[in-house]
Amino acid sequence: MKRVTILGGGITGLATAYYLQQLAGDAVEVTLIEASGRLGGKVVSTPAEGFLIEGGPDSFISTKKAALDLCRELGLDDQLIGSNSAKNPTYIWSRNRLHPMPEGMMLMAPTMILPMARSRLFSWAGKLRMGLEPFILQSKSDEDESLADFVRRRLGKEALAKIASPLMAGIHSGDAEKLSIRSTFPMFPEIEQKHGSLIRGMLHRKEQQKQAATNSNGKRMPMFYSLRGGVEQLTEAIQSRLCIKQLLNSRARSVTRDGDAYAITLENGERISADEIVFATPAYVTADLVEQTAPELASRLRGIRYVSVANVSLGFRREDIPPTIKGYGFVVPPTEGRKITACSISSLKFNNRAVDEDILFRVFIGGAHAEPLATLDEAELIEIAREELRTMLKITAAPLVARAYRWNKSTPQYEVGHRVRVAAIEQSVAAFAGWHLAGAAYRGVGIPECIESGLRAAQAIVSRLNLI
């Protein structure tokens, strides 16, 4: 019987173990090693004082099916809940006030003229520059470029400062000047090449998305899904199905050759032999593990930079919140000089997140533009969040509940050249039969992408061992 060891018990490692069990059954002996005392990684859902708090991801996007498919396979159909619709679901903080995202804005490209013309978020010069986008010549280069360079070239400086940059800080916790457009939003250069214009292409895509976002009953699907008991319901459901050896509080120190197999040395000195290894760990952790055996691979893995992030959940009585607050929340451009990057109103985005009409906010801190803030202790993070909501939203009441979560070096940055970097990493890995990389560092940071990477690793093992 072949021995498979999975390093890392986050959503990726759990998905890998689950699919291995489904595909290979008893033909492999699976061991899952996790450095912490729990499985699930950043997926943490905590009930507190009538609120449901998400410490990590709070949902998964509906257009990428891996997470939805796995939920249904695990029998969680009746637990799935879609995000609520809202007329103005997102706001932008600019010049000391909230501005609604103009209707028809698809990520960073306007697809409707009147809402953009009426918006007070942009100057008339900025609006004119965005309106000229269809007349900007398309790039003839296949070279990667930063998201900032792409947006400036197509839509101008204001679109970058007030839309693209804060969205990137919210989605990728990143710096638009460094993030790769081809690795974070490959659809944009593809649209440019196909349609010659981002706006023309997004109008075409808008119609396609309307059709794709409709389910078999003809109803429009929500943009995001979550679970009634929080995203942790997913990782708990996976764990309940696993019949494998699990080693918690077991930190791996190195991976070395052991004859025709490999030896994984743990921090306590124990050695575990494996024929196949899945590295479902952050790239820098994987680099440390393989340094002795594969120094070139380790060097390439360290080329993927990570940043630290934190989030603070604050729950309030509805009567303590100004009635003007609505929508899913807001993002904050780095140029505004605030200490937060975004604020999501969890209880308006999803049902089952607060009792009665109480309001649950989730405030985001840190990331590429203000990483040191994410390393503060929990009390300091909570105070920052409260002070920012006092200043920005005029919320002066004490919260009913306050929870802070810190995630040190947790978020990979897909910087310019990321695809080339990943290709070189995969070339280095190919020299070590039985090694497999999975996780957020390579081809997508969301829950669906992590699940897909776990599935690919499981399929690769089953194929290599001729089990299908």
C-alpha positions in Angstrom: 0.0 0.0 0.0 1.3 3.4 -1.0 1.7 6.0 1.8 0.5 9.6 1.1 1.3 12.4 3.5 -0.5 15.7 3.4 1.3 18.6 5.0 -1.1 21.3 6.1 -4.6 20.9 7.4 -6.3 24.0 6.1 -9.1 23.9 3.5 -6.6 22.8 0.8 -5.2 19.9 2.8 -8.7 18.8 3.9 -10.0 18.9 0.3 -6.9 16.8 -0.8 -7.6 14.2 1.8 -11.3 14.0 1.0 -10.8 13.6 -2.7 -8.0 11.1 -2.2 -10.3 9.0 -0.1 -13.0 9.3 -2.7 -10.8 8.4 -5.6 -8.4 5.9 -4.1 -10.3 4.4 -1.2 -8.2 1.9 0.7 -5.5 1.7 -2.0 -3.5 4.4 -0.2 -2.7 5.1 3.4 -3.2 8.8 4.1 -1.6 10.8 6.9 -2.5 14.5 7.5 0.0 16.6 9.5 -1.0 19.9 10.9 1.2 22.2 13.0 -1.7 23.7 15.0 -4.2 22.1 17.3 -7.1 22.3 14.8 -8.0 21.6 11.2 -9.5 24.2 8.9 -6.8 26.9 8.9 -8.2 30.3 8.5 -11.8 29.0 8.2 -13.2 29.9 11.7 -16.9 30.5 12.5 -17.7 31.5 16.1 -21.1 32.1 17.6 -20.9 35.0 20.2 -23.7 36.9 21.9 -26.3 36.1 19.2 -23.9 37.0 16.4 -22.1 34.6 14.0 -18.5 35.8 13.5 -16.2 34.7 10.7 -12.6 34.9 11.6 -11.4 34.2 8.0 -13.3 33.9 4.7 -17.0 34.5 5.1 -18.2 33.1 1.7 -17.2 31.8 -1.7 -18.1 33.2 -5.1 -20.9 31.4 -7.0 -19.3 31.6 -10.5 -16.5 29.2 -9.4 -18.3 25.9 -8.8 -15.8 23.9 -6.8 -17.0 25.0 -3.3 -20.7 24.7 -4.2 -20.1 21.3 -5.7 -18.3 20.1 -2.7 -21.0 21.4 -0.3 -23.6 19.6 -2.2 -21.6 16.4 -2.3 -21.3 16.6 1.4 -25.0 17.0 1.9 -25.0 20.6 2.8 -27.5 21.8 0.2 -30.0 22.8 2.8 -27.4 24.8 4.7 -26.3 27.0 1.7 -27.4 30.6 1.9 -26.9 33.3 -0.8 -25.8 36.8 -0.3 -28.7 39.3 -0.1 -29.3 41.8 -2.9 -28.8 45.5 -2.3 -29.4 48.5 -4.5 -26.0 50.0 -3.6 -24.1 47.0 -2.2 -20.7 48.7 -2.0 -19.5 52.1 -1.1 -16.2 54.0 -1.5 -14.8 56.2 1.2 -13.5 59.4 -0.4 -13.1 63.0 0.8 -14.5 62.2 4.3 -17.7 60.6 3.1 -19.2 57.5 1.6 -20.0 57.4 -2.1 -22.1 54.6 -3.6 -20.3 52.6 -6.3 -21.9 53.9 -9.5 -24.5 51.5 -10.9 -23.2 49.4 -13.7 -19.6 49.3 -12.4 -18.2 45.9 -13.1 -15.2 45.7 -10.8 -13.3 48.7 -12.2 -15.0 49.3 -15.6 -18.1 51.4 -16.0 -20.9 49.9 -18.2 -23.6 52.6 -17.7 -23.2 56.3 -18.6 -25.7 58.1 -16.5 -24.8 56.7 -13.1 -21.2 57.4 -13.8 -22.0 61.0 -14.9 -24.1 61.6 -11.7 -21.5 60.2 -9.3 -19.7 62.6 -7.1 -16.9 60.1 -6.5 -15.0 61.2 -9.6 -14.1 64.6 -11.0 -15.3 65.5 -14.4 -11.8 65.1 -15.7 -11.8 61.6 -14.3 -15.2 60.7 -15.8 -14.0 62.0 -19.2 -10.9 60.0 -19.0 -12.8 56.8 -18.3 -15.3 57.6 -21.1 -12.4 57.8 -23.6 -11.4 54.2 -22.8 -12.9 52.7 -25.9 -10.7 54.9 -28.0 -7.4 53.9 -26.3 -5.3 51.6 -28.5 -4.9 48.1 -27.1 -1.5 46.8 -26.0 0.4 44.7 -28.5 2.6 43.2 -25.8 2.3 39.8 -24.2 4.4 40.9 -21.2 2.8 40.9 -17.8 2.2 44.3 -16.2 1.0 45.6 -12.8 -2.7 46.1 -12.2 -2.0 49.7 -11.6 -0.2 50.2 -15.0 -3.1 48.4 -16.7 -5.8 50.5 -15.1 -3.9 53.8 -15.7 -3.4 52.9 -19.3 -7.0 51.9 -20.0 -9.1 54.1 -17.5 -6.8 56.7 -16.0 -5.4 57.7 -12.6 -8.7 58.4 -10.8 -10.1 54.9 -11.7 -7.0 53.4 -10.2 -7.0 55.5 -7.0 -10.7 55.4 -6.2 -11.8 52.0 -7.5 -9.0 49.5 -8.5 -6.6 50.2 -5.7 -9.0 49.9 -2.8 -10.7 46.9 -4.4 -7.3 45.2 -4.6 -6.6 46.0 -1.0 -9.9 44.4 -0.2 -9.7 41.3 -2.3 -6.0 40.5 -2.3 -4.8 42.7 0.6 -2.3 43.9 -2.1 -0.7 46.9 -3.7 -2.0 47.5 -7.2 1.4 48.8 -8.2 2.9 45.4 -7.6 0.1 42.9 -8.3 0.1 41.1 -11.7 -2.9 41.8 -13.8 -2.5 38.5 -15.6 -2.5 36.5 -12.3 -5.1 38.4 -10.3 -7.6 39.4 -13.1 -6.5 37.6 -16.3 -9.9 38.3 -17.8 -9.0 42.0 -18.2 -6.0 41.7 -20.6 -8.0 38.9 -22.4 -10.9 41.3 -22.9 -8.6 44.0 -24.1 -7.1 41.7 -26.7 -10.5 40.3 -27.8 -12.6 43.5 -27.8 -10.0 46.3 -28.1 -11.7 48.0 -25.2 -12.4 47.1 -21.5 -15.7 48.9 -21.5 -17.0 47.2 -24.7 -15.8 43.8 -23.5 -17.4 44.2 -20.0 -20.7 45.2 -21.7 -20.5 41.9 -23.6 -19.5 40.0 -20.5 -22.3 41.6 -18.5 -24.8 39.9 -20.8 -23.0 36.6 -20.6 -22.9 36.7 -16.8 -26.7 37.3 -16.7 -27.2 34.0 -18.5 -24.5 32.2 -16.6 -25.8 33.4 -13.2 -29.2 31.9 -13.8 -30.0 28.5 -12.3 -32.0 25.7 -13.7 -35.3 27.3 -12.4 -34.6 30.5 -14.2 -33.7 32.4 -11.1 -30.7 34.6 -10.8 -28.0 33.2 -8.5 -26.5 35.3 -5.8 -22.9 36.5 -6.2 -21.7 34.8 -3.0 -22.7 31.8 -1.0 -22.1 30.9 2.6 -23.5 28.3 5.1 -26.1 28.9 7.8 -23.6 28.0 10.5 -20.7 29.8 8.9 -18.0 28.6 6.4 -16.6 26.3 9.1 -19.5 24.0 8.5 -17.8 23.0 5.3 -14.5 22.1 6.9 -16.3 20.3 9.7 -18.3 18.3 7.1 -15.1 17.2 5.4 -13.5 16.2 8.7 -16.6 14.1 9.5 -16.0 12.1 6.3 -12.3 11.4 6.7 -11.0 8.0 7.8 -7.3 8.9 7.8 -4.5 9.3 10.3 -4.4 12.9 11.6 -1.4 14.3 13.5 -2.3 17.7 15.1 0.2 19.9 17.0 2.8 18.2 14.8 5.1 20.6 13.0 7.2 19.2 10.2 10.8 20.4 10.0 12.2 18.9 6.9 11.6 16.5 4.0 14.5 14.4 2.8 15.0 11.4 0.6 14.6 7.9 2.2 15.7 5.4 -0.4 12.9 5.3 -3.0 10.6 7.3 -0.7 10.8 10.4 1.5 11.2 11.0 5.2 9.3 13.8 7.0 11.0 14.8 10.2 8.8 16.4 12.8 9.8 18.9 15.4 9.7 16.2 18.1 12.2 14.1 16.2 9.7 11.6 14.9 10.2 10.5 11.2 7.4 9.6 8.9 8.0 7.8 5.6 5.9 8.7 2.5 5.8 7.7 -1.1 3.7 10.8 -2.1 3.7 14.2 -0.4 1.2 17.0 -0.8 2.6 20.4 0.4 -0.6 22.2 1.3 1.4 24.7 3.3 2.3 28.4 2.6 5.1 28.7 0.0 7.6 30.0 2.5 6.8 27.0 4.9 7.2 24.6 2.0 10.6 26.3 1.2 11.9 25.6 4.7 10.8 22.0 4.5 12.5 21.3 1.2 15.6 23.5 1.6 17.9 20.6 2.4 16.7 18.4 -0.5 15.7 21.0 -3.1 17.5 24.3 -2.5 16.6 25.7 -6.0 12.9 25.0 -5.4 13.1 26.6 -2.0 14.6 29.7 -3.5 11.9 30.0 -6.1 9.1 29.4 -3.5 10.5 32.2 -1.4 9.9 34.5 -4.4 6.2 34.4 -3.5 5.7 37.2 -1.0 3.1 37.1 1.8 1.5 39.9 3.8 -0.2 39.9 7.2 -3.8 40.8 7.7 -6.3 41.2 10.5 -10.0 41.7 10.9 -12.2 42.8 13.7 -15.9 41.9 14.1 -18.1 44.4 16.1 -21.7 43.7 16.9 -24.2 46.5 17.7 -27.8 47.0 18.6 -29.7 48.3 15.5 -30.9 51.4 17.4 -27.2 52.4 18.0 -26.5 52.5 14.3 -27.3 55.5 12.1 -30.2 54.7 9.7 -28.2 55.9 6.7 -25.9 52.9 6.9 -26.9 50.2 4.3 -25.4 48.0 1.7 -22.7 45.4 2.1 -20.0 47.8 3.3 -17.3 50.0 1.9 -13.7 50.0 0.7 -11.1 52.6 1.6 -8.5 53.9 -0.9 -5.0 53.8 0.5 -4.7 57.5 -0.4 -7.3 58.4 2.2 -4.9 57.8 5.0 -7.2 55.7 7.2 -6.2 52.8 9.4 -8.6 50.3 7.8 -8.8 49.0 4.2 -12.5 48.0 4.2 -15.6 47.3 6.3 -18.1 44.6 5.5 -21.6 44.6 7.1 -21.9 40.9 7.6 -25.5 40.9 8.9 -26.7 42.8 5.8 -24.7 40.7 3.4 -26.0 37.4 4.8 -29.0 36.3 7.0 -28.3 34.3 10.2 -25.4 36.5 11.2 -27.2 38.5 13.9 -30.4 38.2 16.0 -33.4 40.4 15.3 -32.1 43.5 13.5 -28.8 43.9 15.2 -25.8 44.8 13.0 -22.5 43.0 12.7 -19.6 44.8 11.1 -16.3 43.3 10.0 -13.4 45.7 9.7 -10.2 44.9 7.8 -6.8 46.0 8.8 -3.3 45.5 7.5 -2.3 44.1 4.1 0.4 45.4 1.7 -0.2 49.1 2.5 -0.3 48.9 6.3 1.1 45.5 7.3 2.5 46.6 10.7 -1.0 47.3 12.0 -2.0 43.7 11.5 0.6 42.6 14.1 -0.9 44.7 16.9 -2.5 42.8 19.8 -6.2 42.1 19.8 -7.2 44.9 22.2 -5.4 47.5 20.0 -7.0 46.1 16.8 -10.4 46.4 18.4 -9.8 50.0 19.5 -8.6 50.9 16.0 -11.8 49.4 14.5 -14.0 51.2 17.0 -12.3 54.6 16.5 -12.5 54.3 12.7 -16.2 53.5 12.9 -16.7 56.4 15.3 -15.0 58.8 12.9 -16.3 57.5 9.6 -19.8 56.2 10.5 -20.6 58.2 13.7 -21.1 55.0 15.7 -20.4 56.0 19.3 -22.1 53.1 21.2 -20.1 50.3 22.8 -20.4 47.1 20.9 -22.2 44.1 22.2 -19.4 41.8 21.0 -15.9 42.5 19.7 -13.5 39.9 18.3 -10.2 40.3 16.5 -8.4 37.8 14.3 -4.8 38.1 13.2 -3.3 36.2 10.3 0.4 36.5 10.2 2.0 36.2 6.7 -1.2 34.6 5.5 -2.0 36.2 2.1 0.1 35.4 -1.0 0.8 38.3 -3.3 0.6 37.5 -7.0 3.1 40.1 -8.1 4.2 40.9 -11.6 5.8 37.8 -13.2 3.8 35.4 -10.9 2.9 33.1 -13.8 6.5 32.7 -14.8 7.5 32.2 -11.2 4.9 29.5 -10.7 5.9 27.8 -14.0 9.5 27.7 -12.7 8.4 26.3 -9.4 6.4 23.5 -11.1 9.4 22.7 -13.3 11.6 22.3 -10.1 8.9 20.2 -8.4 8.7 17.8 -11.4 12.2 16.7 -10.6 11.0 15.1 -7.4 8.6 12.2 -8.2 5.8 12.1 -5.7 5.9 15.8 -4.7 2.7 17.9 -5.2 2.1 21.5 -4.5 -1.4 22.8 -3.6 -2.9 25.9 -2.0 -3.5 29.6 -2.4 0.1 30.5 -3.3 -0.2 29.4 -7.0 -3.4 29.7 -9.0 -6.0 31.4 -6.9 -6.6 32.5 -3.3 -10.3 31.8 -2.8 -11.9 28.8 -1.2 -13.0 27.4 -4.6 -9.5 27.6 -6.0 -8.0 26.0 -2.9 -10.5 23.1 -3.2 -9.7 22.8 -6.9 -5.9 22.6 -6.1 -6.6 19.9 -3.6 -8.6 17.9 -6.2 -5.8 18.3 -8.7 -3.3 17.0 -6.3 -5.5 14.0 -5.4 -6.0 13.3 -9.1 -2.3 13.5 -9.8 -1.5 11.0 -7.1 -4.1 8.6 -8.2 -2.9 8.9 -11.8 0.8 8.5 -10.9 0.0 5.4 -8.8 -2.1 3.9 -11.6 -5.1 3.6 -9.4 -7.6 4.5 -12.1 
